[in-house]
Amino acid sequence: MVDFFRRFDGPLTRELVRSPGNFGLGQIPERLQPDGATTLVCGYCSTGCGLKAHLRNGEAINLSADTNYPVNMGMACPKGWEALAPLEASDRATAPMLRNGRGTLETATWDSAIKTFVSRFKDIMEKHGPESVAFLSTGQIPTEEMFMLGTLFKFGMGALHADANTRQCMATAHVAYKQAFGFDSPPFTYKDFELSDVLVFVGANPCIAHPILWERVMMNKNNPKILVVDPRLTETAMTATQHYAIQPKSDLTLLYGLAHILIRENWIDRDFIDSHVTGYESFAKHVQDYPPDVVTRTTGISHADLERFARMIHEGKSVSFWWTMGVNQSHEAVRTAQAIINLALITGNIGKPGTGANSITGQVNAMGSRLFSNTTSMVGGRDFLDAQHRQDVANIMGIDVAKIPAKNSMAYDQIVEGVCNGTIKGLWVIATNPIASWVEGEKLKAGMEKLECLMVQDMYANTDTARLAHIVLPAAGWGEKEGTVINSERRIGLFKKIARAPGQALTDFYILRLIAEYWGCGDMFENLHSPEDVFQLMKKLSVGRPCDFSGIRDYIHINEKGGIQWPYRDVSADEAQERRLFADGRFFTADGKARMLFDPVRPPAEKATPEFPFVLLTGRGSSAQWHTNTRTGKSAVLRKLYPKECYVEIHPSDAGRLRLAPEEWVTVRTRRGIVKARAFFAATVQPGQIFLPMHYDGVNGLTQSEFDPYSRQPSYKHCAARVEKG
């Protein structure tokens, strides 16, 4: 084992073998750590802030915000300041574990753990075929590790079905952009927050979810109008010029209604439409069915407010439209995102400073996952169904094209259904906890209990999913590995190794190389000795693609520039730190024109009833919490910044009708389960609606399996519920 790992080396990592399966700190070049410090990108949300790690003997002892990084410019949210805490948790996975004959997990060697995994997966695939196994991965690991995982699984092991938890947050944006623009291509740069004179936020609460981006809004010197569309009076809505408290899941109707008014009043950019857009005439005909009286009845927004909303868009010189999970996590999410895109297109608000139809991503490397994980698309945003794309990848990687699947994987929900109905027999879970994060988690848990082989590769061995595993592999986390990530504005930034992984934990890169050797396909990766070797290969795979970043020299170049946005083909021509797409009006479609796409509005599948009279909304509750709290819950500081116990926001009139006392324990019940919570009376929710933060145990499991038909993203934001005393 030691001899195997001695072969791997890299310019930012000189791995020092301490014991079989574990490594010491990277030898970061002195020019990258002046005054005993180095900089790296935060590992939580998609903002991609730069942090400064203060080092003692090469190891981080504290973090502060990087004042020079162009994303956050010296600001950081609580999660960034406390990013080291999860690494120091006492419950880290520190050695491989195997489930013994008594049904308990016990410590094993790396050799026996990997041999067991390889043997069991090969047996399953031999008995049931290559589509009987799957992996579920993450948006939290570096792009190089995502590339290695997807390539190993599909090209090396000969399996097919794979997806990542970016399906839960960003699949909608991926599909919406790809269908409308010809490629998954967020057009904006964060500077646009500061340059708009009208900012429209739809289903987005950046005050809490992306606080550093909200700081960029606060730096705007144009005295901008801030228009917020959200059923709930969020922290962002409280600061808005105008809050449009629509009825839940009526946003598509609202957006079509705004387009109706803009077209009716000729408040559109006809020259831009004629030159750069297809489908306008059909779209204009479609929105004739959404006049103000129809929109008012559906959304609850008055006729006068609709007209004023449209007029503010028309009068804005630089209008930007922003959305996040309130749009993405919906039963008609893609068409809602494209309705936002359509508003930007018909008003010519794209490709110019302060404009754009802009998706704020969820996880730190959701964009890296979308482009290079080999899950929903092939590396470089290619298509598995395209023979030329498969041949191009085979040529660049020097492999037989027959090793590349000519069909698409099932999506996350379909893999879950396969686990539950028994068609998926083996599951590999990497850096995620789907029982806690997925809709109807109890159903998934029951399915996982029947698997022939469940392997979990994670920082922690005590997650809901890891507790069911047959094999647990201890993985290094953020700060214990190196690689690149891609943030919401397409900026490629660096993870660096600033701490030792505990015990025998390995980076996912080395785990994947080890599995490849044991599987018998190690020769496919024989020249990939370090994450940066993978990066250099990814550069070659990006050439000629819209995401081409072949002009980046190496990791040091990224470090020196404070991250680099793609595309970056020519160093001499692309030196600006802030760059947006479509300034020339050319999109990535065959004819260079954007597509306007639309569908009739559909109601959500589950409505409030006398038995379940409330609409349950979920979302982020605090800037100090992250997703299911697996990591942020390890920080004593962060735990002080949010309520220890789950709470439910309920309107005072509903609380009075139910005879509830403030902070009384209640049961929130849906058709799928229950959660205990403290009643919090707040007019932030409308009567007949309740809100639960998604970070607490069981909350996501209350939501239903309803999926957007194009992105297959779950609709976490709407289901029927009731509230009971006790």
Buried (B, 14 or more C-beta within 10 A) or exposed (E): BEEBBEEBEBBBBBBEBEEBBBBBBBBBEEEBBEEEBBBBBBBBBBBBBBBBBBBEEBBBEEBBBBEEBBBBBBBBBBBBBBBBBBBEBEEBBBBBBBBEEEEEBEEBBBBEBBEBBBEBBBBBBEEBEBBBBBBBBBBBBBBBBBBBBBBBBBBBBBBBBBBBBBBBBBBBBBBBBBBBBBBBBBBBBBBBBBBBBBBBBBBBBBBBBBBBBBBBBEEBEBEBBBBBBBBBBBBBBEBBEBBBBBBBBBBBBBBBBBBBBBBBEEBBBEEBBEEBBBBBEEBBEBBEEBBBEBBBEBBBBEEEBBBEBBBBBBEBEBBBBBBBBBBBBBBBBBBBBBBBBBBBBBBBBBBBBBBBBBBBBBBBBBBBBBBBBBBBBBBBBBEBEEEEBBEBBBEBBEBEBEBBBEEBBBBBBBBBBBBBEEBBBBBBBBBBBBBBBBBBBEBBBEBBEEBBBBBBBBBBBEBBBBEBBBBBBBBBBBBBBBBBBBBBBBBBBBBBBBBBBBBBBBBBBBBBBBBBBBBEBBEBBEEBBBBBBBBBBBBEBBEEBBBBBBBBBBBBEBBEBBBBBBBBBEBEEBEEBBBBBBEEBBBBBEEEBBBBBBBEBEEBBBEBEEEBBBBBBBBBBBBBBBBBBBBBBBBEEBBEBBBEEBBBBBBBEBBEEBEBEEEBBBBBBBBBBBBBBBBBBBEBBBEBBBBBBBBBBBBBBBBBBBBBEBBBBBBBBBBBBBBEEE
